[in-house]
Amino acid sequence: MAHYKVEQDDWLTVYLKYLLFVFNFFFWVGGAAVMAVGVWTLVEKSGYLSVLASSTFAASAYILIFAGALVMVTGFLGFSAIIREDRGCLSAYFCLLLVIFLVELVAGVLAHVYYQRLSDELKQHLTRTLAENYRQPGAAEITASVDRLQQDFKCCGSNSSADWLQSNYILSPEAEGRRVPDSCCKTVVARCGQRAHPSNIYKVEGGCISKLEQFLADHLLLMGAVGIGVACLQ
């Protein structure tokens, strides 16, 4: 009877060991996915950071990258602990799981909260940025972001091309008679912004705000879903 109980305990130990190994494998894959989403988000929208008033969007992505990297390192620790059956490593492994759970949950919630106030921030900040900072001294990064934004999304102005008419740049001698920046043009050539006709520049309903809002909203929802989803699975 005692011999049977020992065999049963051994079988249960082996079963739990392989179960933990499989869990750790999917956990490691999930970490790689979380980090990939964070990196992809930063690469995709890095050129638009200067036109955002808040750093919350970038912070959410950086937290996901950190959490994903921590998951992958923890996964390797888990594999080592399982193979060596080291109780100390297993204790550290489960402590790190708790930390990762909290980090991913924070990133997911942060992305979701920022999504709720994204529209208001864009409407208030983007219009002011275009009017006051474009092509101004010390604003090279903002200028590059706005130019890329208008070309990538094929839009002109925050709400419409008319937003540019009262901007510091268009009202200055530097504009050389332009009615919109050259980056509004469908085909960008020198001083093409002097002709603000729909055949020459992008005329999009809702302007760049609607385009950028949809782009950021899609990324925030993805970051929030990945962060909270992986945290819940843990």
C-alpha positions as a Markdown table, in Angstrom:
| # | Residue | x | y | z |
|---|---|---|---|---|
| 1 | Met | 0.0 | 0.0 | 0.0 |
| 2 | Ala | 2.8 | 2.4 | 0.9 |
| 3 | His | 4.6 | 1.5 | -2.3 |
| 4 | Tyr | 1.4 | 2.3 | -4.3 |
| 5 | Lys | 1.1 | 5.7 | -2.6 |
| 6 | Val | 4.8 | 6.5 | -3.4 |
| 7 | Glu | 4.1 | 5.6 | -7.1 |
| 8 | Gln | 1.0 | 7.7 | -7.1 |
| 9 | Asp | 2.8 | 10.7 | -5.6 |
| 10 | Asp | 5.6 | 10.3 | -8.2 |
| 11 | Trp | 3.0 | 10.2 | -11.0 |
| 12 | Leu | 1.3 | 13.3 | -9.6 |
| 13 | Thr | 4.6 | 15.2 | -9.4 |
| 14 | Val | 5.5 | 14.3 | -13.0 |
| 15 | Tyr | 2.0 | 15.4 | -14.1 |
| 16 | Leu | 2.3 | 18.7 | -12.3 |
| 17 | Lys | 5.8 | 19.3 | -13.6 |
| 18 | Tyr | 4.7 | 18.9 | -17.3 |
| 19 | Leu | 1.6 | 20.9 | -16.7 |
| 20 | Leu | 3.7 | 23.8 | -15.3 |
| 21 | Phe | 6.1 | 23.4 | -18.2 |
| 22 | Val | 3.2 | 23.8 | -20.8 |
| 23 | Phe | 1.8 | 26.8 | -18.9 |
| 24 | Asn | 5.2 | 28.4 | -18.8 |
| 25 | Phe | 5.7 | 27.9 | -22.5 |
| 26 | Phe | 2.4 | 29.7 | -23.3 |
| 27 | Phe | 3.3 | 32.3 | -20.7 |
| 28 | Trp | 6.6 | 33.0 | -22.5 |
| 29 | Val | 4.8 | 33.2 | -25.9 |
| 30 | Gly | 2.4 | 35.7 | -24.3 |
| 31 | Gly | 5.3 | 37.8 | -23.1 |
| 32 | Ala | 6.8 | 37.9 | -26.5 |
| 33 | Ala | 3.4 | 39.0 | -27.9 |
| 34 | Val | 3.0 | 41.7 | -25.3 |
| 35 | Met | 6.5 | 43.1 | -26.1 |
| 36 | Ala | 5.9 | 42.9 | -29.8 |
| 37 | Val | 2.7 | 45.0 | -29.5 |
| 38 | Gly | 4.5 | 47.6 | -27.4 |
| 39 | Val | 7.4 | 47.9 | -29.9 |
| 40 | Trp | 5.1 | 47.9 | -32.9 |
| 41 | Thr | 3.0 | 50.7 | -31.4 |
| 42 | Leu | 6.0 | 52.9 | -30.7 |
| 43 | Val | 7.5 | 52.3 | -34.2 |
| 44 | Glu | 4.1 | 52.9 | -35.9 |
| 45 | Lys | 3.3 | 56.1 | -34.2 |
| 46 | Ser | 6.7 | 57.5 | -33.1 |
| 47 | Gly | 6.5 | 60.3 | -35.7 |
| 48 | Tyr | 3.2 | 61.6 | -34.1 |
| 49 | Leu | 4.4 | 61.9 | -30.5 |
| 50 | Ser | 5.1 | 65.6 | -30.7 |
| 51 | Val | 1.5 | 66.5 | -31.5 |
| 52 | Leu | 0.2 | 64.8 | -28.4 |
| 53 | Ala | -0.2 | 66.8 | -25.2 |
| 54 | Ser | 0.2 | 63.8 | -22.9 |
| 55 | Ser | 2.9 | 61.2 | -22.7 |
| 56 | Thr | 0.4 | 58.6 | -21.4 |
| 57 | Phe | 0.1 | 56.9 | -24.8 |
| 58 | Ala | 3.9 | 56.4 | -25.1 |
| 59 | Ala | 4.0 | 55.4 | -21.4 |
| 60 | Ser | 1.5 | 52.6 | -22.0 |
| 61 | Ala | 3.6 | 51.2 | -24.8 |
| 62 | Tyr | 6.9 | 51.4 | -22.8 |
| 63 | Ile | 5.2 | 49.6 | -19.9 |
| 64 | Leu | 4.0 | 46.8 | -22.2 |
| 65 | Ile | 7.6 | 46.4 | -23.6 |
| 66 | Phe | 9.0 | 46.3 | -20.1 |
| 67 | Ala | 6.4 | 43.8 | -19.0 |
| 68 | Gly | 6.9 | 41.6 | -22.1 |
| 69 | Ala | 10.7 | 41.5 | -21.5 |
| 70 | Leu | 10.2 | 40.7 | -17.9 |
| 71 | Val | 7.8 | 37.9 | -18.9 |
| 72 | Met | 10.4 | 36.4 | -21.2 |
| 73 | Val | 13.1 | 36.5 | -18.6 |
| 74 | Thr | 10.8 | 35.0 | -16.0 |
| 75 | Gly | 9.8 | 32.3 | -18.5 |
| 76 | Phe | 13.5 | 31.2 | -18.8 |
| 77 | Leu | 13.7 | 31.2 | -15.0 |
| 78 | Gly | 10.6 | 29.1 | -14.9 |
| 79 | Phe | 12.0 | 26.5 | -17.4 |
| 80 | Ser | 15.2 | 26.3 | -15.3 |
| 81 | Ala | 13.3 | 25.9 | -12.1 |
| 82 | Ile | 11.1 | 23.2 | -13.5 |
| 83 | Ile | 13.9 | 21.2 | -15.0 |
| 84 | Arg | 16.1 | 21.5 | -11.9 |
| 85 | Glu | 13.2 | 21.2 | -9.5 |
| 86 | Asp | 14.7 | 24.1 | -7.5 |
| 87 | Arg | 12.2 | 25.3 | -4.9 |
| 88 | Gly | 14.0 | 28.6 | -4.5 |
| 89 | Cys | 13.8 | 29.4 | -8.2 |
| 90 | Leu | 10.1 | 28.3 | -8.2 |
| 91 | Ser | 9.4 | 30.8 | -5.4 |
| 92 | Ala | 11.1 | 33.6 | -7.3 |
| 93 | Tyr | 9.2 | 32.6 | -10.4 |
| 94 | Phe | 5.8 | 32.9 | -8.8 |
| 95 | Cys | 6.8 | 36.2 | -7.1 |
| 96 | Leu | 7.7 | 37.6 | -10.5 |
| 97 | Leu | 4.4 | 36.3 | -11.9 |
| 98 | Leu | 2.6 | 38.5 | -9.4 |
| 99 | Val | 4.7 | 41.6 | -10.3 |
| 100 | Ile | 4.2 | 41.0 | -14.0 |
| 101 | Phe | 0.4 | 40.6 | -13.5 |
| 102 | Leu | 0.3 | 44.1 | -11.8 |
| 103 | Val | 2.5 | 45.7 | -14.4 |
| 104 | Glu | 0.4 | 44.4 | -17.4 |
| 105 | Leu | -2.8 | 45.3 | -15.6 |
| 106 | Val | -1.5 | 48.9 | -15.0 |
| 107 | Ala | -0.5 | 49.2 | -18.7 |
| 108 | Gly | -3.9 | 47.9 | -19.9 |
| 109 | Val | -5.9 | 50.2 | -17.6 |
| 110 | Leu | -3.7 | 53.2 | -18.5 |
| 111 | Ala | -4.3 | 52.6 | -22.2 |
| 112 | His | -8.1 | 52.3 | -21.6 |
| 113 | Val | -8.3 | 55.4 | -19.5 |
| 114 | Tyr | -6.3 | 57.5 | -22.0 |
| 115 | Tyr | -8.6 | 56.2 | -24.8 |
| 116 | Gln | -11.6 | 57.8 | -22.9 |
| 117 | Arg | -10.1 | 61.3 | -23.1 |
| 118 | Leu | -8.3 | 61.0 | -26.4 |
| 119 | Ser | -10.8 | 62.9 | -28.5 |
| 120 | Asp | -10.8 | 66.0 | -26.2 |
| 121 | Glu | -7.1 | 66.1 | -26.0 |
| 122 | Leu | -6.6 | 66.0 | -29.8 |
| 123 | Lys | -9.3 | 68.7 | -30.4 |
| 124 | Gln | -7.7 | 71.1 | -27.9 |
| 125 | His | -4.1 | 70.4 | -28.6 |
| 126 | Leu | -3.7 | 69.6 | -32.3 |
| 127 | Thr | -5.4 | 72.8 | -33.4 |
| 128 | Arg | -3.2 | 74.9 | -31.1 |
| 129 | Thr | -0.1 | 73.1 | -32.2 |
| 130 | Leu | -0.7 | 73.7 | -35.9 |
| 131 | Ala | -1.6 | 77.3 | -35.4 |
| 132 | Glu | 1.2 | 78.3 | -32.9 |
| 133 | Asn | 4.1 | 76.0 | -33.3 |
| 134 | Tyr | 4.4 | 74.8 | -36.9 |
| 135 | Arg | 7.6 | 76.1 | -38.6 |
| 136 | Gln | 8.5 | 78.2 | -35.5 |
| 137 | Pro | 12.0 | 78.5 | -33.9 |
| 138 | Gly | 12.8 | 75.5 | -31.8 |
| 139 | Ala | 9.8 | 73.5 | -33.1 |
| 140 | Ala | 11.6 | 71.3 | -35.7 |
| 141 | Glu | 10.3 | 68.1 | -34.2 |
| 142 | Ile | 6.7 | 69.3 | -34.1 |
| 143 | Thr | 7.0 | 70.5 | -37.7 |
| 144 | Ala | 8.3 | 67.1 | -38.9 |
| 145 | Ser | 5.5 | 65.4 | -37.0 |
| 146 | Val | 2.8 | 67.5 | -38.6 |
| 147 | Asp | 4.2 | 67.1 | -42.0 |
| 148 | Arg | 4.4 | 63.3 | -41.6 |
| 149 | Leu | 0.9 | 63.3 | -40.1 |
| 150 | Gln | -0.6 | 65.1 | -43.1 |
| 151 | Gln | 1.2 | 63.0 | -45.7 |
| 152 | Asp | 0.6 | 59.6 | -44.0 |
| 153 | Phe | -3.1 | 60.3 | -43.4 |
| 154 | Lys | -3.7 | 62.3 | -46.5 |
| 155 | Cys | -5.3 | 65.2 | -44.6 |
| 156 | Cys | -4.8 | 68.9 | -44.2 |
| 157 | Gly | -5.3 | 70.9 | -41.0 |
| 158 | Ser | -6.7 | 69.8 | -37.7 |
| 159 | Asn | -10.4 | 70.0 | -38.7 |
| 160 | Ser | -10.0 | 71.3 | -42.3 |
| 161 | Ser | -7.5 | 73.1 | -44.5 |
| 162 | Ala | -9.0 | 76.4 | -43.4 |
| 163 | Asp | -7.4 | 76.0 | -40.0 |
| 164 | Trp | -4.1 | 77.0 | -41.6 |
| 165 | Leu | -5.3 | 80.4 | -42.7 |
| 166 | Gln | -4.8 | 81.9 | -39.2 |
| 167 | Ser | -1.6 | 80.0 | -38.3 |
| 168 | Asn | 1.6 | 81.9 | -37.4 |
| 169 | Tyr | 3.4 | 80.2 | -40.3 |
| 170 | Ile | 0.9 | 81.1 | -43.1 |
| 171 | Leu | 0.6 | 84.7 | -41.8 |
| 172 | Ser | 4.4 | 85.1 | -41.9 |
| 173 | Pro | 6.6 | 86.2 | -44.8 |
| 174 | Glu | 8.3 | 82.7 | -44.6 |
| 175 | Ala | 5.1 | 81.2 | -46.1 |
| 176 | Glu | 5.8 | 83.0 | -49.4 |
| 177 | Gly | 2.1 | 83.2 | -50.3 |
| 178 | Arg | 1.2 | 79.7 | -49.3 |
| 179 | Arg | -2.3 | 79.1 | -48.1 |
| 180 | Val | -1.4 | 75.7 | -46.5 |
| 181 | Pro | 2.0 | 74.0 | -45.9 |
| 182 | Asp | 3.4 | 72.0 | -48.8 |
| 183 | Ser | 2.8 | 68.7 | -46.8 |
| 184 | Cys | -1.0 | 69.2 | -47.5 |
| 185 | Cys | -0.3 | 68.7 | -51.2 |
| 186 | Lys | -1.2 | 65.4 | -53.0 |
| 187 | Thr | 2.1 | 65.8 | -54.8 |
| 188 | Val | 4.7 | 67.6 | -52.7 |
| 189 | Val | 6.8 | 70.1 | -54.7 |
| 190 | Ala | 8.2 | 73.5 | -53.6 |
| 191 | Arg | 5.5 | 76.1 | -52.9 |
| 192 | Cys | 2.7 | 73.8 | -54.0 |
| 193 | Gly | 0.7 | 75.0 | -50.9 |
| 194 | Gln | 0.1 | 78.3 | -52.7 |
| 195 | Arg | -2.8 | 76.6 | -54.5 |
| 196 | Ala | -5.4 | 75.3 | -52.0 |
| 197 | His | -7.7 | 73.7 | -54.5 |
| 198 | Pro | -9.2 | 70.2 | -53.8 |
| 199 | Ser | -7.4 | 68.9 | -56.9 |
| 200 | Asn | -4.1 | 69.9 | -55.4 |
| 201 | Ile | -4.4 | 69.4 | -51.6 |
| 202 | Tyr | -6.1 | 66.9 | -49.4 |
| 203 | Lys | -9.7 | 67.9 | -48.4 |
| 204 | Val | -10.8 | 65.3 | -45.8 |
| 205 | Glu | -14.0 | 65.6 | -43.8 |
| 206 | Gly | -13.0 | 65.9 | -40.1 |
| 207 | Gly | -9.4 | 66.8 | -41.0 |
| 208 | Cys | -6.4 | 65.2 | -39.4 |
| 209 | Ile | -8.1 | 65.0 | -36.0 |
| 210 | Ser | -10.5 | 62.3 | -37.2 |
| 211 | Lys | -7.7 | 60.3 | -38.9 |
| 212 | Leu | -5.3 | 60.5 | -36.0 |
| 213 | Glu | -8.0 | 59.8 | -33.4 |
| 214 | Gln | -9.0 | 56.6 | -35.2 |
| 215 | Phe | -5.4 | 55.6 | -35.5 |
| 216 | Leu | -4.6 | 56.1 | -31.8 |
| 217 | Ala | -7.8 | 54.6 | -30.7 |
| 218 | Asp | -7.2 | 51.4 | -32.5 |
| 219 | His | -3.7 | 51.2 | -31.0 |
| 220 | Leu | -4.9 | 52.0 | -27.5 |
| 221 | Leu | -7.7 | 49.4 | -27.6 |
| 222 | Leu | -5.2 | 46.8 | -28.8 |
| 223 | Met | -2.7 | 47.7 | -26.0 |
| 224 | Gly | -5.5 | 47.7 | -23.4 |
| 225 | Ala | -6.8 | 44.4 | -24.6 |
| 226 | Val | -3.4 | 42.7 | -24.7 |
| 227 | Gly | -2.3 | 44.1 | -21.3 |
| 228 | Ile | -5.5 | 43.2 | -19.4 |
| 229 | Gly | -6.0 | 40.0 | -21.4 |
| 230 | Val | -2.6 | 38.5 | -20.6 |
| 231 | Ala | -2.8 | 39.7 | -17.0 |
| 232 | Cys | -6.1 | 37.9 | -16.6 |
| 233 | Leu | -4.8 | 34.7 | -18.2 |
| 234 | Gln | -2.0 | 34.7 | -15.6 |
